[in-house]
Structures are given as structure tokens and as C-alpha cells.
Amino acid sequence: MEHEPGIFEQRDEAAELAADERARADFRAGRFVSHEKMAEWLKTWGTPDRKPLPPEWLK
């Protein structure tokens, strides 16, 4: 029986390069959340005072 590759085994190099360029453009434009802010937010998970995702992070 011949192995059929799964969807995650098939690379789309053009799509990966385009996604990388979009990420670089976002970073250059300041559209990112710092590690420190993300870590502080994640520390609230599993606690009674869990914080919701700040909506400005989705812009």
C-alpha cells in the first residue's frame, strides 16, 4: 500500500514565504505584542482573575 502524504507533509513554499513577509511587515509596523506583555497575560490563565485577550492585540 502506497503512503499518502498528510496535509501537513506537503509544503507550499510560496505560501510560507508570503506569510513570512507579512509577519516581517507587521513587525516593522509595530503590530506585535511583546514577550513580557504576553507572559503577564498568560500568567492569569488558570487563576480566578484570568484576564480576557486585550482587543487591541487583534488589530
N, C-alpha and C positions, 0 to 999 in steps of 0.2 A: 504494500500500500504506500502510495506516494505522500510525502509530508506536504500539507498545505500550509503556507505561512499565515500566521495570525496578523491581525490588523496592525499590531504594534511591532511586527518584524519587518514591515515594509516602510522604508524610509522615503520621504518626499523631500529631497534636498532643497529644492526651490522654495517650498513652503517653510522649511526650517530657517533658511537664510532670510526670507521675508519677515518671519516672526522675530528673528534676532535684530534686524534693522529697526522694526517697530519698537522693540524694547529699548534699543540704544537711543532712539529719538525721544521716547518718553523720559528716559533718564536725563538726557541733555536738557529737556524742557522742565525738569524739576518735578515730573509726575511720578513720584515714588514715595514709599513710606520707609523711614529709617529703621535700621535693625533695632535700635533702642526703643522706639515707639512701638514697634510690632511686639517686641519681647514684653514690654509692660502690659500691653493689651492681652497677650496670651496668658500672662500670669493670673489674670482674673478668671480664666476658664476653670471650671470645677470648684468654684467658690460661690458662696451665696451672693456675692456682689459682682457677678460676671457682667462685664460691660458689653454692650452691643457694638457691632462694627461701626466705626465712625463713618457716616455717609460721605464725608469729604474724601475718604480714601478711594471711593469708587468713581471719582471724576477723572 
